[in-house]
């Protein structure tokens, strides 16, 4: 087993892959990650970078997954160089890398840094006036940078929320489309760059959505859909319609939400992902709930639950990492809330909070704000105030206009009831947080 810092192939990992294709091996890595509650975005390209020796040492998340997948093996047994040697070589200006996606060092930066630190980690802090010269040669490395920007945005949004990310992520999107429209590239790079640019447009659209820029969100989702149609990419099309359905529901256009969710289901029908179809059924359920069609809503929820129970699959899109049992329960809670079925709404919201993983801070804040709203719907003022306090305690960590709006609505509705001690405490804490 080689531990010297050369760029020789990692024959150990190649041997461990055996007869599996790089894509099949990547899927086994993702399955192992799910078993231990870790999230990695392993794909065939990442496997190739390991086996070629480009990645001499994985980050801590991948290390935990590999140790789970191959019990008893050290990094050196797996053909990697010791972490301290790779870091030392990197400090001396060497060409070797530790792949840092989801690395603990990055997590600390995400948690403690302000917008400038966030931009530095993302690599998005480029001048707004930067232009890609016509005819610029675009290769696999450029496409990979766009793909990584999408992953970083998703990770940062889970921790920070959208408000601190939107402007800089928008610059990255502009650069991605300039590469696509002005660059020179192979057919393979074109398809990869189209998919990456479309996913980036959806990510920026979501940041706009969550930060209250709803017209911008609609525009970005439409751009992603146009890219999907031009590239004949049903996976990107399904994702675009999925987010469009979510936005339509949030902006009071429930019939459009239902139609977009149904279009997404049609696009996804041949993709082989029951979990994706489950999410899309829940998007449709949200539209029916706003239309006050309980029968249609319940049918969509039942379908979503059945599809979810089919379990994860290798075909599940990478962007769906958020869609677990907690999100399923949270979306159902929103449906019952829209229908005014407060008992079921609060029950599902509590379930979502209990099931959510700790690092999904934004979602925990969302479900807690939803629970406060549902308690209020049941007339439980003290319980609503207690959930409101829990939501306020998470607002320091999350920059989401959408979630803050939900908590603000609860505060407005509870304010006349300050004779209740729990309500008085919630209003006090909310006002202090708002001033801060």
PyMOL commands that set and color helices and strands:
alter all, ss='L'
color gray80, all
select helices_A, chain A and resi 11-17+22-35+44-52+60-69+83-91+104-112+115-122+140-160+166-182+187-210+214-231+234-250+254-268+274-290+294-309+318-322+325-339+342-355+361-377+381-395+401-417+421-435
alter helices_A, ss='H'
color red, helices_A
select strands_A, chain A and resi 55-57+97-98
alter strands_A, ss='S'
color yellow, strands_A
deselect
rebuild
show_as cartoon
